[in-house]
Amino acid sequence: MPDSLSMVRFLLGNRLIELDLNIHPLYQPSTTVLNYLRSLTDRKGVKEGCAEGDCGACTVVVASPAGNGGLNYQAVNSCLIFLPWLNGKQLITIEDLSDGKELHPVQELMVDLYGSQCGFCTPGILMSLFSLYKSRKAATRENAIQLLSGNLCRCTGYQPILEAAIKALEADGTDSFGKCEKAVLDQLLKLHACSLSIDNGKQIYLRPSTWKEALNLRQTHQDAYLTAGATDVALRQSKKHEFLPKILDISGIEELKTFQENEAGWTIGSGLPLEELWHLTAGKIPMSDEVFSVFASHQIRNMATLGGNIGSASPIGDTLPALTALEALLELENTSGRRSFPIGNFITGYRKTELLPDEIIRSVYIPKPDEDVIFRFIKVSKRKELDISTVSMAASLKLAPANRIEKVILAYGGMAERPLRASKTEAWLIGKPWDRSHAEEAARLIIEEFSPISDARANKEARNIMARNLFMKFFVETPLSSANHE
């Protein structure tokens, strides 16, 4: 058997692919799955639209072993995935859906309901429909919209596509893939648990399979780009055309994909994909539904992780204000040990953090708020689904008797070079009644705390208005304030 330390092995459909990226003449370790597929003569169905995960034309489905003894089918953006990430997985493209004699049920739905027009985006839409067909989610319009939010159709044929999606959710998932699932699972289990160490003389790609191995590699390769889902790092290559000389990919470490709950709080592994995190925490963690329902798209959430969203240190990262308002703690670790760090103090400047060069974020701890704490996350963006924030606000409020403010946290994104709390406004509010007059004064104080920039998404004045209005929206929608704003 070829050396598994440099050989990327996966199934393309039902065919075993083995690529030695140490010596391969065509592919670099950071070659994207999209570019790999487009290089093959029989896999031209996948398309490149935006090369940044926005349009969905490049959507494929990746199957991997699930905890229930079956396979988990996930729609992902192939433009953001490096080839080594496929190790131990099955890659399914539009060419695999039909057996050559009959269309797959989701293809029949698109035909019967006239869901395709120009056809450019149709392969990606069909792959999303295929993942819906295998998902067992409730057949609601809301679920269909949410799960198709990462597929854009310029021909505006959304209604028949949504009808096809709802019918796909209604189906029982029976198809040719189910018949051979056991055989595919057996193959994947033989390929799955191995580390990769690739060095072709130009680029180094390291993909450890254990946490201890990852820490040792980080100690040795502190200059490597750290990735888990690569939804941010991959853009350096696809959009900025940067060369990534060294990559440390921690996406294969199961120890980072954990979720634990006890009486005091929740501990979330930094490598847990956000879609899975949403599924596990819906209705539990205050931020879960409000943040993840407007976080990117289904395809992106299948790849992106909480640790990655925090570690990227973006001034408009959606999870950062919410975690700050919930007073979350980060667990950071290197080969010397672990330390906890308040997330509100973690980001020190634009794309700068307190993370040491040899450290990796291991987990995020969110303490359970008191039952009487009111939490909200509100995001302003140019569209509801699949968009980054222009301005966002997460607020946490606790009231004492007589509706006086005992504790308040107001965390904003998009108002500075990093997410920040309106700390002066918070201090001014303490002890004051939660009523309209004090809320309006606080809203005025908020815009004095920040000096936002003007950019393509909004100018400075607009951001100030948004910040003020988000606070007032929080006030108006707080149940205990309803009697004060008739």
C-alpha positions in Angstrom: 0.0 0.0 0.0 1.3 3.5 -0.8 2.7 5.6 2.0 -0.3 7.0 3.8 1.7 10.0 5.1 1.9 11.6 1.7 -0.9 9.9 -0.1 -4.3 11.5 -0.2 -6.9 8.7 -0.5 -10.6 9.2 -1.1 -13.6 7.9 -3.1 -14.7 9.9 -6.1 -18.1 8.4 -6.5 -17.4 4.7 -5.9 -13.8 4.9 -7.3 -10.8 4.9 -5.1 -8.5 7.9 -5.8 -4.9 8.0 -4.6 -2.9 11.1 -5.1 0.7 11.4 -3.9 1.0 15.1 -3.6 4.7 14.9 -2.8 5.4 14.2 -6.5 2.2 14.8 -8.4 2.9 16.8 -11.6 -0.5 18.6 -11.7 -1.7 19.2 -8.1 -0.3 21.2 -5.2 -1.4 20.3 -1.7 -3.5 23.5 -1.7 -5.2 22.7 -5.0 -8.9 23.2 -4.4 -11.3 20.4 -4.9 -13.0 22.6 -7.5 -9.9 23.0 -9.6 -9.2 19.3 -9.2 -12.6 18.4 -10.5 -12.4 20.9 -13.4 -9.1 19.3 -14.5 -10.9 15.9 -15.0 -12.5 15.2 -18.4 -15.6 13.6 -16.9 -16.3 16.0 -14.0 -17.1 19.3 -15.7 -20.6 19.7 -14.1 -19.2 21.6 -11.1 -18.8 25.3 -11.9 -16.8 28.3 -10.7 -18.9 31.4 -10.1 -17.3 33.5 -7.4 -14.5 31.3 -6.0 -15.3 32.5 -2.4 -18.2 30.3 -1.3 -20.9 32.9 -2.1 -22.7 31.6 -5.2 -23.0 27.8 -4.6 -22.2 26.9 -8.3 -19.3 24.8 -7.0 -21.4 22.8 -4.5 -20.5 19.1 -4.1 -21.5 16.6 -1.4 -19.0 14.9 0.8 -20.0 11.7 2.7 -18.1 10.7 5.8 -18.7 8.2 8.6 -21.4 9.2 11.0 -21.8 8.2 14.7 -24.9 6.1 14.0 -23.1 3.6 11.8 -24.1 5.2 8.6 -22.8 8.1 6.4 -23.3 11.8 6.9 -23.9 13.7 3.6 -22.8 17.3 3.6 -23.1 20.0 0.9 -19.9 22.0 0.8 -18.2 24.6 -1.4 -15.5 22.9 -3.4 -13.8 26.2 -4.1 -12.8 26.5 -0.4 -11.6 22.9 0.2 -8.0 21.8 -0.3 -7.5 18.3 -1.7 -5.9 16.8 1.5 -9.2 17.6 3.4 -10.9 14.8 1.3 -8.7 12.1 2.9 -10.9 9.3 4.1 -14.1 10.8 2.6 -16.4 10.2 -0.4 -16.7 13.0 -2.9 -20.0 13.0 -4.8 -20.6 15.3 -7.8 -23.5 15.9 -10.1 -22.2 13.1 -12.4 -22.8 10.5 -9.7 -26.5 11.2 -9.1 -27.8 9.4 -12.2 -26.9 5.8 -12.9 -27.1 6.4 -16.7 -30.6 4.8 -16.9 -32.7 6.8 -14.5 -32.5 10.2 -13.0 -32.0 10.6 -9.2 -35.2 11.6 -7.4 -34.0 15.1 -6.9 -33.2 15.5 -10.6 -36.7 14.3 -11.4 -38.1 16.9 -9.0 -36.2 19.7 -10.7 -37.4 18.5 -14.2 -41.0 18.0 -13.1 -41.2 21.4 -11.4 -39.3 23.4 -14.0 -36.6 24.4 -11.5 -33.8 24.9 -14.0 -33.4 27.8 -16.4 -30.0 28.8 -17.8 -28.4 25.8 -16.1 -25.1 27.3 -14.8 -26.1 27.1 -11.2 -28.2 23.9 -11.5 -25.5 21.3 -10.7 -24.8 23.1 -7.4 -28.5 23.4 -6.6 -29.0 19.7 -7.3 -26.2 18.8 -5.0 -27.7 20.9 -2.2 -31.1 19.2 -3.0 -29.3 15.8 -2.8 -28.0 16.7 0.7 -31.5 17.7 1.7 -32.9 14.5 0.4 -30.5 12.6 2.7 -30.9 14.9 5.7 -34.2 13.8 7.3 -35.0 17.3 8.2 -38.6 18.5 8.6 -40.2 19.4 5.2 -40.9 23.1 5.9 -40.4 26.1 3.7 -38.2 27.7 6.3 -35.9 24.6 6.3 -35.8 24.7 2.5 -34.8 28.3 2.4 -32.2 27.9 5.1 -30.6 24.9 3.5 -30.6 26.5 0.0 -29.3 29.9 1.2 -25.9 29.2 -0.2 -27.1 28.7 -3.8 -27.8 31.8 -5.8 -29.8 31.7 -9.1 -29.5 34.8 -11.3 -32.5 33.5 -13.4 -34.8 34.1 -10.3 -36.4 30.6 -10.6 -36.6 30.3 -6.8 -40.2 29.2 -6.4 -40.0 26.0 -8.3 -36.6 25.3 -6.7 -38.1 25.8 -3.3 -40.9 23.5 -4.2 -38.4 20.9 -5.3 -36.5 21.3 -2.0 -39.6 20.8 0.1 -40.5 17.7 -1.7 -36.9 16.5 -1.3 -37.3 17.0 2.4 -40.6 15.1 2.3 -38.9 12.0 0.7 -37.6 9.1 2.6 -34.0 9.3 1.3 -34.2 6.0 -0.6 -31.8 5.9 -3.6 -28.9 4.0 -5.1 -26.5 5.5 -2.5 -28.4 3.9 0.3 -28.0 0.5 -1.3 -24.2 0.7 -1.3 -23.8 2.7 1.9 -22.4 -0.2 3.9 -19.7 -1.0 1.4 -18.7 2.7 1.1 -18.6 3.0 4.9 -16.3 0.0 5.2 -14.0 1.5 2.7 -13.9 4.9 4.3 -13.2 3.5 7.8 -10.1 1.9 6.3 -8.9 5.2 4.9 -10.1 7.6 7.6 -7.7 7.5 10.6 -4.3 8.6 9.2 -2.2 11.7 9.4 -0.8 13.5 6.3 2.6 15.0 6.0 3.1 16.4 2.5 6.2 18.3 1.2 6.6 18.7 -2.5 9.6 21.0 -2.2 7.4 24.1 -2.7 4.6 23.7 -0.2 4.2 21.9 3.1 0.8 20.5 4.1 0.4 18.9 7.6 -2.8 17.2 8.7 -2.5 15.6 12.1 -5.1 13.1 13.4 -4.6 13.6 17.1 -4.5 16.7 19.4 -1.1 15.8 20.8 0.3 15.6 17.3 -1.2 18.9 16.4 0.4 20.7 19.3 3.8 19.2 18.5 3.5 20.3 14.9 2.4 23.8 16.0 5.4 24.0 18.2 7.7 23.2 15.2 5.8 25.1 12.5 4.6 28.3 14.1 4.6 30.1 10.8 2.1 27.7 9.2 -1.4 28.9 8.3 -3.8 27.2 10.7 -7.0 25.9 9.2 -10.0 23.9 10.4 -12.6 24.5 7.7 -10.4 26.9 5.6 -13.4 29.1 4.8 -11.2 32.1 5.6 -7.7 30.9 4.7 -8.7 29.6 1.3 -9.7 33.1 0.3 -6.1 34.2 0.5 -5.4 31.8 -2.4 -8.6 32.0 -4.4 -9.3 35.8 -4.2 -6.0 37.4 -3.2 -3.9 35.0 -5.2 -1.4 34.5 -2.3 0.8 31.5 -2.2 0.5 29.6 1.1 3.9 28.0 1.8 2.9 26.0 4.9 -0.5 24.8 6.1 -1.4 23.1 9.3 -4.9 21.6 8.9 -6.5 20.5 12.2 -9.9 19.5 10.6 -9.2 15.7 11.1 -8.9 15.9 14.9 -12.0 14.3 16.6 -10.9 15.6 20.0 -11.8 19.1 18.8 -15.3 18.2 17.6 -16.8 17.8 21.1 -19.8 19.4 22.9 -20.3 19.0 26.6 -23.0 20.4 29.0 -23.1 20.5 32.7 -24.9 22.6 35.3 -22.5 25.5 35.0 -22.2 25.9 31.3 -21.3 24.5 27.9 -17.9 23.5 26.5 -17.5 23.5 22.7 -14.6 22.0 20.9 -12.9 24.6 18.6 -13.1 22.3 15.6 -16.8 21.5 15.8 -18.5 22.6 12.5 -21.0 25.3 13.1 -23.9 23.5 11.4 -23.4 20.6 13.9 -23.0 23.0 16.7 -26.3 24.7 15.8 -28.0 21.3 15.7 -26.7 20.4 19.2 -27.4 23.8 20.9 -30.7 25.0 19.3 -32.9 26.2 22.1 -30.1 25.7 24.7 -27.4 28.4 24.2 -28.9 31.8 24.0 -26.9 32.8 20.9 -27.4 29.7 18.9 -30.5 30.4 16.8 -30.1 34.1 16.5 -26.4 33.9 15.3 -26.4 30.7 13.2 -29.6 31.4 11.4 -27.9 34.4 9.7 -24.3 33.0 9.7 -23.2 32.5 6.1 -24.8 29.5 4.4 -25.5 25.9 5.0 -22.4 24.9 2.9 -20.1 27.3 4.8 -21.5 26.2 8.2 -20.7 22.6 7.3 -17.0 23.6 7.1 -16.6 26.7 9.4 -15.8 26.2 13.1 -16.2 28.3 16.2 -12.4 28.3 16.8 -11.8 29.5 13.2 -14.4 32.3 13.5 -12.8 33.5 16.7 -9.2 33.0 15.6 -9.6 34.9 12.4 -10.1 38.0 14.6 -12.4 39.7 12.1 -13.9 43.0 13.2 -17.3 41.8 11.8 -17.1 38.1 12.9 -20.7 37.1 13.9 -19.9 34.9 16.9 -17.5 37.3 18.6 -20.0 40.0 19.9 -22.4 37.2 21.0 -19.7 35.3 22.9 -18.5 38.5 24.5 -22.0 39.3 25.7 -22.2 35.8 27.2 -18.8 36.2 28.9 -17.3 33.2 27.2 -13.8 31.9 28.0 -11.3 30.4 25.6 -9.1 27.5 26.4 -5.7 27.9 24.7 -3.1 25.2 24.7 0.4 24.5 23.6 2.9 21.8 24.4 3.6 23.5 27.8 0.0 23.5 29.0 -3.3 25.2 28.9 -4.7 28.6 29.9 -8.1 30.3 29.9 -8.7 33.7 28.5 -11.8 35.9 28.5 -13.0 36.3 24.9 -13.7 39.9 25.4 -10.0 40.6 25.9 -8.7 38.1 23.3 -8.6 40.4 20.2 -6.1 43.2 20.6 -6.4 44.9 17.2 -7.2 44.4 13.5 -6.7 40.7 13.0 -4.5 40.5 16.1 -5.0 38.3 19.2 -3.5 37.2 22.4 -2.8 33.8 20.9 0.9 32.9 21.2 2.6 31.6 18.1 2.7 28.0 19.4 -0.9 28.0 20.8 -4.1 26.6 19.4 -7.6 27.3 20.6 -8.8 24.1 22.1 -12.3 25.0 23.3 -14.8 27.7 24.1 -16.6 27.7 27.5 -19.9 29.5 27.8 -21.3 29.9 31.3 -25.0 29.5 31.7 -26.6 32.9 32.3 -29.1 33.4 35.1 -32.7 32.7 34.1 -33.6 36.3 34.3 -30.9 37.5 32.0 -32.2 38.8 28.6 -29.9 38.2 25.6 -30.2 39.3 22.0 -28.1 39.2 18.9 -29.0 41.5 16.0 -27.2 41.8 12.7 -27.5 44.4 10.0 -26.4 43.2 6.5 -27.3 43.9 2.9 -29.2 40.6 2.6 -30.5 38.2 5.2 -28.8 35.0 4.2 -25.2 34.5 3.2 -23.8 37.9 4.1 -21.3 39.4 6.4 -22.3 42.0 9.0 -22.3 45.7 8.4 -22.9 46.2 12.1 -24.0 43.7 14.7 -24.8 44.0 18.4 -25.1 41.4 21.1 -26.7 42.5 24.4 -27.0 40.9 27.8 -29.2 42.5 30.4 -30.1 41.7 34.0 -32.6 43.8 35.9 -32.9 44.3 39.6 -36.2 45.1 41.4 -38.1 48.2 40.1 -36.6 47.5 36.7 -33.3 49.0 37.6 -30.3 47.8 35.6 -28.1 45.4 37.6 -25.8 44.3 34.8 -25.5 45.0 31.1 -23.1 44.1 28.3 -23.3 45.8 24.9 -20.9 44.2 22.4 -20.6 45.5 18.8 -19.1 44.3 15.6 -18.3 46.5 12.6 -17.8 49.7 14.7 -14.0 49.5 15.1 -11.0 47.5 14.0 -12.1 44.8 16.4 -15.4 43.8 18.2 -15.8 46.1 21.2 -18.0 46.7 24.1 -19.7 50.0 24.7 -18.1 50.0 28.2 -18.8 53.7 29.0 -22.4 53.3 28.1 -22.7 50.1 30.1 -21.2 51.9 33.2 -23.6 54.8 32.8 -26.7 52.5 32.6 -25.9 50.6 35.8 -28.5 51.4 38.5 -30.8 53.4 36.2 -34.3 52.4 35.4 -34.8 50.4 32.1 -37.1 53.0 30.5 -37.3 55.0 27.3 -35.7 58.2 28.5 -32.6 56.3 29.7 -32.5 54.1 26.7 -32.6 57.1 24.4 -29.7 58.7 26.3 -27.7 55.5 26.2 -28.3 55.3 22.5 -26.8 58.7 22.1 -23.8 57.8 24.3 -23.1 54.7 22.3 -22.3 56.5 19.1 -19.8 58.7 21.0 -17.8 55.6 22.0 -16.9 54.4 18.5 -15.1 55.8 15.4 -16.2 53.5 12.6 -14.8 53.7 9.1 -16.5 54.3 5.8 -16.2 51.4 3.4 -18.1 49.6 0.6 -20.7 48.3 3.0 -21.6 51.6 4.8 -20.2 55.0 5.6 -19.3 56.1 9.1 -22.6 58.1 9.7 -24.7 55.1 8.6 -22.8 52.8 11.0 -23.4 55.2 13.9 -27.1 55.3 13.1 -27.2 51.5 12.9 -25.4 51.1 16.3 -27.9 53.5 17.9 -30.9 51.9 16.3 -29.8 48.3 17.2 -29.7 49.3 20.9 -33.2 50.9 20.6 -34.5 47.8 18.9 -33.2 45.8 21.8 -34.9 48.1 24.2 -38.2 48.1 22.4 -38.3 44.3 22.1 -37.3 43.6 25.7 -40.5 42.3 27.3 -40.1 44.3 30.5 -39.8 47.5 28.6 -43.1 47.1 26.7 -45.1 49.2 29.2 -42.6 52.1 28.8 -42.9 52.7 25.1 -46.6 52.8 24.2 
